[in-house]
Amino acid sequence: MSRSVLLGSLPSFIHVTAFGLLTCALTRPNVSTALIGGVIWAFIDILWELSCANHQAWLRFVYRLLGIDSVPTCTYDRWDILASIIGAVMTTCIVWLTLKIHSFYSSRAQEQQQ
């Protein structure tokens, strides 16, 4: 995998990871919320990426039904799909690690108080 492929897919990775973490921050943060949030945002990104695969044929159809003339442009890249999936996994890992660290320091603080 070349460097340009990695840099080109970085926005998809960042989008899924950032919005997955934001979803956890707005709800009760736990591993299952992180997993669900990551999967939802990855699904949205993958759906958008797949809409680009056929020159946005289905998206153009929906826009035409709604009476909208201009369709946002995009290009299909299979690496963006992989980056979105990795972003969902990374969201779950970050939340899991954060909760473990928080639990560790909370238990040490309780031990020191006793």
N, C-alpha and C positions, 0 to 999 in steps of 0.2 A: 504494500500500500504506500503510495507516494505521499509526500508532504502536502501537496496541493489538495489531494483527496481528503486528508485529515483536516486541513484548514477549511476546506469547502463545506465539510459536514459539521464543523464546530458549532455554528449557530443552531442547528437542530438539537445537538447534544445539550447546549446551554439552555435552550428554550424549555426542553422537557425537564431538565434537572431543576432549573430555577422555579418554574411554575409548579412542579411537584413539591418542592420545599415550601413555596408560598402557600400551597394548599394545606400542608401540614401545619404551618404557622397559624393559619386562620381556623384550624380545627384542633382537636385534641391530638397532639403529636404522639403517634405510636407507629410501630412497624407496619401494621396492617393499613393504616391511613396513608403512610408513605407509599406502600405498594399500590394501593388503589389509585391514589393521586398520580403516581408515576405512570401507571398503565393508562389512565384516562388521557393524560397529556400526550403520551406516546401515541395512543390511538388517534388523537386529533392530528398530530403531526404526520402520522403515517397515512391517514385518510387524505390529508392535503397533498402529500407527496404522490399518492396513487392517482389523485385527480389530475396531476400533471402528466401522467404516463401516456395518455392517449390524446395529447394536445388539448386537454381539458374539455373533452367532448361532452361528458355528462354535466360538468359545471356550466358550460355554455348553454346547454339545454335548460338547466334550472334558471339561469340568469334570464334567458329569453322568456321563459314562463312568467318570471317576475317583472318583465319589462325593462330590464337593465341591459344597457348596450355594451358597456366595457367590462371585460373579465380581467381580473388581476393576472398578470403574467407570472409564470413559474417554469422551472425546468425539472424534469424527473431525474432523480439521482438515487440509485439503490443504496448508496452509502449513507444517505440521510436517514433512510429507514433503519439501518443498523445503528446509527448514532442516536436515534430516538429511543430505541430499545435499550441501549447502553445507558442513556440518560435516566430511564425509569429504574434500572438496576442501581445506578449510582445514587439516586434519590433515596431508595430503600437502605442502601449501605450507609449513607451519611446520617440518616435519622437513627438507624440502629446503633452506630458508633457514638453518636451524640447522647443517646439515652443511656448507653453503657457507661460512658464517662461521667454523666450526671449522676447516675446511680452510685458509681464508685466514690465520687467526691461527697455525695450526701451521706453515705454510710460512714465515711471517715470523719465527717463533721459530727455525726451522732456519737461516734466512739469517743471523740475528743471531749464532748460535752459531759460524758459520764465519768 
